[in-house]
């Protein structure tokens, strides 16, 4: 059983998210958004945070590499201290 646990642990091992710098409420690393869209999203997220006290950001990336999206986003949010 111990080797089975080690195997399961290695399958679910966390890998660090790519080094993406937090640019504000909107971080458009993939260059998908216009400046106007970024401003509109940022304003909407600021209003949401003010109303609910919950932080939320929008990030676009060119690639997740081979990472699972759930682990990628959790690792990134933890690295940025979002929440």
C-alpha positions in Angstrom: 0.0 0.0 0.0 2.8 2.4 0.7 4.1 2.2 -2.8 0.6 2.8 -4.1 0.4 6.0 -2.0 3.7 7.2 -3.3 2.5 6.6 -6.8 -0.7 8.5 -6.2 1.2 11.3 -4.6 3.5 11.6 -7.6 0.6 11.6 -10.0 -1.0 14.5 -8.2 2.2 16.3 -7.4 1.9 20.1 -7.8 4.1 21.8 -10.3 4.8 25.5 -9.9 2.9 27.8 -12.2 4.9 29.8 -14.8 6.4 33.0 -13.5 3.6 35.4 -14.3 3.7 38.8 -12.7 0.4 40.1 -11.3 -0.4 43.2 -13.3 -3.5 44.2 -11.4 -7.0 42.8 -11.5 -6.5 41.9 -15.2 -3.2 40.2 -16.4 -3.3 39.7 -20.1 -0.2 37.6 -20.8 -1.7 36.2 -24.0 -2.4 39.7 -25.4 -6.1 38.8 -26.0 -7.7 41.9 -24.6 -7.8 45.5 -25.8 -6.8 48.2 -23.3 -10.5 49.2 -23.2 -11.5 45.6 -22.4 -8.9 45.4 -19.6 -10.1 48.6 -18.1 -13.7 47.5 -18.2 -12.9 44.2 -16.6 -10.8 45.8 -14.0 -13.6 48.3 -13.1 -16.1 45.4 -12.9 -13.8 43.3 -10.7 -13.2 46.3 -8.4 -16.9 46.9 -8.0 -17.4 43.2 -7.3 -14.7 43.2 -4.6 -16.1 46.3 -3.0 -19.6 44.8 -2.9 -18.8 41.3 -1.9 -15.3 41.5 -0.2 -14.2 38.7 -2.5 -11.1 39.1 -4.7 -11.1 37.9 -8.3 -8.7 38.4 -11.1 -8.7 37.6 -14.8 -5.5 36.2 -16.3 -4.9 35.0 -19.8 -1.9 32.9 -20.7 -0.4 31.7 -23.9 -0.2 28.1 -22.7 -0.6 26.0 -19.6 2.2 23.7 -20.7 1.2 20.3 -19.6 -0.4 21.5 -16.4 -3.9 20.8 -15.3 -5.9 24.0 -15.3 -7.2 23.6 -11.8 -3.7 23.1 -10.4 -2.3 25.9 -12.5 -5.0 28.4 -11.4 -4.7 27.4 -7.7 -0.9 27.7 -7.7 -1.1 31.0 -9.4 -3.7 32.4 -7.0 -1.7 31.2 -4.1 1.5 32.7 -5.5 -0.4 36.0 -6.0 -2.2 35.8 -2.6 -5.6 36.2 -4.2 -8.6 35.3 -2.2 
